[in-house]
């Protein structure tokens, strides 16, 4: 007997949760670096970095329990769309990882788009989960 579809959904959900939880923590521990990832025209950068860090932590936590996983998946898709200006900034500007070794900047820069696409695809799949909350 093979691994069930729901077990695969659990694996994908936990992997995505780890990414969001790690990213959310980085918003607090590498606050300046994350602010550099935002476009220069963006107002209240510090506030939005902290707020998006909290949102990432909430989304990461929401992806694990099956009854609310769908909401975590929808939150993932919405947040990734809102992050498009930051992704552009990361890819185009050298300031995205100021002070980090050049090789780390290059790896980060060219992994952000495929990583976000993978998160979006995973969220889309989890959103269609057959598990629904009990009444």
C-alpha positions in Angstrom: 0.0 0.0 0.0 1.4 3.4 -1.1 1.4 6.8 0.5 -2.0 8.4 0.3 -2.8 11.7 -1.3 -3.6 13.2 2.1 -0.3 12.1 3.5 1.4 13.9 0.6 -0.7 16.9 1.4 0.6 16.7 5.0 4.2 16.6 3.8 3.8 19.5 1.4 1.9 21.5 4.1 4.6 21.0 6.7 7.4 21.9 4.2 5.6 25.1 3.3 4.9 25.8 7.0 8.7 25.5 7.7 9.4 28.0 4.9 6.8 30.5 6.1 7.8 30.2 9.8 11.5 30.6 9.0 10.8 33.6 6.7 8.6 35.1 9.4 11.3 34.8 12.0 13.8 36.4 9.6 11.6 39.5 9.4 12.5 40.1 13.1 16.1 38.8 13.2 17.3 40.3 9.8 15.0 43.3 9.9 17.3 45.7 8.0 18.0 43.1 5.3 14.3 42.5 4.8 13.6 46.2 4.6 16.2 46.4 1.8 14.1 43.9 -0.2 11.2 46.4 -0.4 11.0 49.0 -3.2 12.4 52.4 -2.3 9.0 54.0 -2.9 7.2 51.8 -0.3 6.1 53.9 2.7 6.5 52.7 6.4 8.9 49.9 5.5 9.7 48.9 9.0 6.0 48.5 9.9 5.3 46.4 6.8 8.3 44.2 7.5 7.1 43.5 11.0 3.5 43.1 9.9 4.4 40.7 7.0 6.6 38.7 9.4 3.6 38.2 11.7 1.4 37.3 8.8 4.0 34.7 7.6 4.1 33.2 11.1 0.3 32.9 11.1 0.2 31.4 7.6 2.9 28.9 8.5 1.0 27.9 11.6 -2.3 27.7 9.7 -0.9 25.3 7.1 -0.3 22.4 9.5 -3.7 21.6 11.0 -5.9 20.0 8.4 -9.1 21.8 9.4 -7.7 25.2 8.7 -5.0 24.3 6.1 -7.2 25.7 3.2 -7.0 29.2 4.8 -3.3 28.9 5.2 -3.1 28.0 1.5 -5.3 30.9 0.4 -3.2 33.2 2.6 -0.1 31.9 0.9 -1.4 32.7 -2.5 -2.6 36.2 -1.5 0.7 37.1 0.2 2.8 35.9 -2.7 0.9 38.2 -5.0 1.4 41.1 -2.6 5.1 40.2 -2.5 5.6 40.8 -6.3 7.1 44.3 -5.9 9.6 42.9 -3.3 10.5 40.0 -5.6 11.2 42.5 -8.4 13.4 44.5 -6.0 15.3 41.4 -5.0 15.9 40.3 -8.6 16.8 43.8 -10.0 18.6 45.6 -7.2 21.9 44.8 -5.5 20.6 46.1 -2.2 18.3 43.2 -1.5 20.9 41.4 0.7 23.3 44.2 1.6 26.3 43.1 3.5 26.0 39.4 2.6 28.6 37.6 0.5 28.1 37.9 -3.2 27.5 34.2 -3.7 24.7 34.3 -1.1 23.1 37.2 -2.9 23.2 35.4 -6.3 21.8 32.2 -4.9 19.0 34.1 -3.1 18.3 36.3 -6.1 17.9 33.5 -8.5 16.0 31.1 -6.2 13.3 33.6 -5.1 11.2 33.3 -8.2 11.2 29.5 -8.5 10.7 29.3 -4.8 7.7 31.5 -4.8 6.2 29.7 -7.8 6.7 26.4 -5.9 5.0 27.8 -2.9 2.1 29.1 -5.0 1.7 25.7 -6.7 1.8 23.9 -3.4 -0.8 26.3 -1.9 -3.0 25.9 -5.0 -2.9 22.1 -4.5 -3.5 22.4 -0.7 -6.4 24.8 -1.2 -8.3 22.0 -3.0 -7.9 19.7 -0.1 -10.8 17.3 0.5 -10.6 17.6 4.2 -13.2 20.0 5.6 -13.8 21.2 9.1 -16.3 19.3 11.1 -19.5 21.0 12.0 
